Amino acid sequence: MSEGNSYVSGGEYTRDSNYIPDRITADGSSGWPVEAGRYRLVAARACPWANRAVIVRRLLGLESAISLGLCGPTHDERSWTFDLDPGGRDPVLGYERLQEAFLARFPDYDRGITVPAIVDVPTGQVVTNDFAQITLDLSTEWTALHRDGAPDLYPEKLRDEMDEVMRRVYTEVNNGVYRCGFAGSQEAYDQAHDRLFTALDWLTDRLAGQRYLVGETITEADVRLFTTLVRFDAVYHGHFKCNRQKLSELPVLWAYARDLFQTPGFGDTIDFPQIKEHYYVVHADLNPTRIIPQGPDTSTWLTPHGREELGGAPFGDGTPPGPVAEGEEVPTDSGPGGVGHR
């Protein structure tokens, strides 16, 4: 996602949620049928919203069914770019900018060019950038192509509870950190800060006695919370002024986040240098010098968490995903303990 499609009204940050609503479905009734090899997921490791799709794709074992294109951590007002690829072009789509896929389908497209986006490879046209629906559909519409032992990330019997929890996590936490960071007045910031930490206190109470947000295994709800928590101390605490406490000063949530980080499919998608570069360079209005901080020490993400004592199992009766697909590995100096900037 990009913050370019959002605005501040009366000092309060509001996200523009006008996404392309098309869906890829098993029966093809949407006009976009599930088909192995047809679509490309375009994401960015820096972006928490795109990170969700990268995690879910890996947990479900869809790497061979949906290819992955990665944009670099920075972008301009026009679009995310494929500056990490040789020649600055996506090797499958041939594009320099994700914007090209949007304009290929909608020549007059004037809304935000956001990740994640799914692109139809044969036509080069964007299908959808509806980040919340993309991951749910990967779980429910792509089941025929899931790996053996894949988790059910959106179990039918838990959906009502999950939807309620995820709605609050989105409004108060996922979007709440942005509400703090882009507040246009002291009053708006104060209210946003209090809302955020009220929600984190609620999550602390919920997770004090259970290992996962909903049910006995990881679900989409955990994925959605994790991508904000993993960025909290590196970016949101300082850059967005979410500073009542660091995540590492909230024992329950810190242990919960480390438990997920150490679960295959989560931490192995995280590139801390790209995360920091994105926020501290792109948001020049918040950080005019564009200086990227060296800390925090990320090696602490690998310390024991003790959450196994609460019961539950990450994959239930299933199995963890295998090794990261070749070519999709996070550089070794970009994970816990990794230092340096690109």
Secondary structure, 3 states (H helix, E strand, C coil): CCHHHEEEECCEEEECCCCCCCCCECCCCCCCECCCCCEEEEEECCCHHHHHHHHHHHHHCCCCCCEEEEECCCECCCCEECCCCHHHCCCCCCCCECHHHHHHHCCCCCCCCCCCEEEECCCCEEEECCHHHHHHHHHHCCHHHCCCCCCCCCCHHHHHHHHHHHHHHHHHHHCHHHHHHCCCCHHHHHHHHHHHHHHHHHHHHHHCCCCCCCCCCCCHHHHHHHHHHCCHHHHHCCCCCCCCCCHHHCHHHHHHHHHHHCCCCCHHHCCHHHHHHHHHHHCCCCCCCCCCCCCCCHHHHHCCCCHHHHCCCCCCCCCCCCCCCCCCCCCHHHCCCCCCCC
